Amino acid sequence: MSLKNQIYLFFALLLTFVLLAGCSQPAAVIPIATQTSTDEAADTATETAQTIWQVTDAGPLQFNPGTTFMQTPGDLKPYTAIRFTVSALQGQQVSMWLTTEPASAEAPLATLTIMDASGTILTSEPLTYWSQVLPVNQTYTVEIKSLAKEELLYSYRIEIPAETVDPASGAVYEPIDLSVCQLLQQEMTTALNKEVYPEPYAPFLDAVGREAGQGCRLTAAGTGAEFSDPRSVVNTLISTVGTGWTQAQDYAADGVTGSAAGLYRDMGLMLIKVNWKPEMGVECPADQPLDACGLSPEQKIYSVEVTTAQNTADFSMDGRWVDANTGFTLELYQNWKQVYGQHVVVVQDGSKIDSLEASINGWIKGKVATVQFQSSFTDQPGTAEITYIDFNTIQWKIITAPAGEFYLPLEATLSRTAE
């Protein structure tokens, strides 16, 4: 074989060896990153890097003298927050609202974070409304955080009425059904011939009964040119929105610049308040009553509010109750907090029957009804307490005995019986 042929053979064998070696090795896997994966990774990295909130400390909120609410606007950039403190007293109901511009129907673009004095977070996010009766005097820390990816405007509103309630009764009312709230809104709109703004879930404060919770709040506004005086507006609402409800006399109030009323039905309570104040910029002498200020009807700015809620009491004194030892019987009915009915007691082998229709009438506070009772043997009333023990048991105790003859027992334990 010639030298030339030997060289050709050498290169042929070398090429065959290389090709065989390449076939014996697995092909390298090259990952292909799609644009979507890259974008998601970038977004995640960006969000992770920006979860350190830039918080501006605005210090304590300061209410103007004589006011119980305030509203403050502001703006926030993404991943920023503003922090301030709010102080209130034990038994005061503190309520906060947060709205944004632009608004979002899908998810809030900002949230409230509320912490107590110990730093414990009281809220879950996202949250745009919060209301609570304070168990103790306390200073809260409030943060408004942006959840948006662009700059937004916000409006923060807070209400702290001056009245206090029993903290243990701070959540005994709940909102009425939405359909009922809407029906009351329609009736109020027709009665006043004014636009009525509804809040199906708003703070409810019963300052007379010293209880609170949440309810349906309806508000309207106008001037003295549209409303003659507060009491007339209240009476109009009682005869329209309050049709079928019973007035609670303890809730009626009248003054120069306002009137109020309370009505009840079943376990519901309706509070009506109408007030006016001078138009902004109008100054009246501090040593004169406002009605002597010489204001024109247009300078009297009216606010009309109807708030309705359902008491969440988990018991009722409705029913027929009998003391097995003496036969002393009470037929009781409960309407909201009013308890009324009649009694029967037979003594001296049937020679004395103390019985009178509509002989019991009073009001419940907690689980104790303080009632006035009337014996059929005297025209002088007495006072008793009826205490709810459980579904099947109540206790009767006379606090003030009536003058004259009567046969109702001083104390008794009664059990619920079938009707």
C-alpha positions, 0 to 999 in steps of 0.5 A: 500500500502506498504512503498516500493510501495509508494516509487516507486510511488513517483519516477514515479510521479517525473520523469513524472513531469520532463519530462513534464516540459522539453517538455514545454520549447523551445529548446535552439538555438546554433549558428554554426560558419562556418570556412569561417565566422570566416576567413572573420571576422578575415580578416576584423578585421585585415584590420581594424586594419592595415588601419593606414598607416605607411608613410615615409616622403622622403622630396622634389624630386631633379632633376639632373641639366639640366634634365626634368625627373627622375625615382626612384625605391623603395619597400613597405610593406603592408599598408605602403606609401612613401611621397615626394614633387614636385615643378613646375611653372605655365604653366609647364606640370607635368606627373607621372607614377607608375608601380609595380613588380609584376604587376597586370592586374586586379587591381593596387597593388599601387596607387598615391595620389596627394595633392595640397598646400592646402592639397586638394586631386586631385586624385581618387584611384587607380591611376597609371598615372597623368598629368596636366598643373599647373594653378599656381606655386605650390608644390605638395605632392605625396604619393605612397601607397601599396594596396598589401597584400605582399611586392612589388617593385615599379618604379616612373617616373616623367616628367616636361618639361622646356617649359610652356604653357597657363594654360587655354590651358592645356587640348585642346588635346586628344589622337588619336584613338587607332587603328590609334596609332597602325598603326603609330607604325607599320609605324614607326617600318618599317621606322626605322627598330627598335623596337618602344615602344607605349604609347597610353595615354601620355602627349602631349606638343605643345611648339610652340602653347603653348597648351597641353593635352594627346596624343599617344607617340611612342619612339625608341632608337639607336646609331649613327651607326644606325642613320646618323644624326637627320635631316635625321631621321626626314625626314624619318619619315615625308615621312613615318609616316607623309604621308598625313600630312602637315608640319607646318613651325613654328615647324621645328628646327635643331641643332647640337644634334637634329631636330624637325618637326610638321605636321598637318592633319584635327584637328590632330597635329604630333610632331617629335623629334630626339635627341642624347647625349653622351654615359653615362660615356663619358665626353666632354669639356664644352667649345666645341660643342658636335660635336667637341668632337670626339665621335664615332657613337656608342657613340652617343645615339639617342632618337626618339619620335613621339607624335600625338594628336587631338585638341578638339576645339569645333568650326570650321570656315569652311563654307560660311559667308556673311555680310547681309548689304554689301554682303561681302562674305568669303568662309573659310576652316579650317585644324587644325589651318590653315584657308584659302579661298577666298573673294568676295565683290561688290561695286559701283553698281557692277562697282567694284568687289573685288574677288580673289581665295586663297586670305585668309590665316592664323592661329588660336589662341584661337578663333581668326584667324590672316590672310593675305588677298589679294585684286584683286586691289593691289599686296600688302597684308593686315592683318585682324583678324577673330573672331569666335563668335558662330556657326552662327557668325564671325567678320572681322576686318582689322588690317593692310590695304594694300597699294593701292586700295582695297574694303574689309570692315574695319569691318564686322559681317558675318553669316553662310549661306547654302552652 
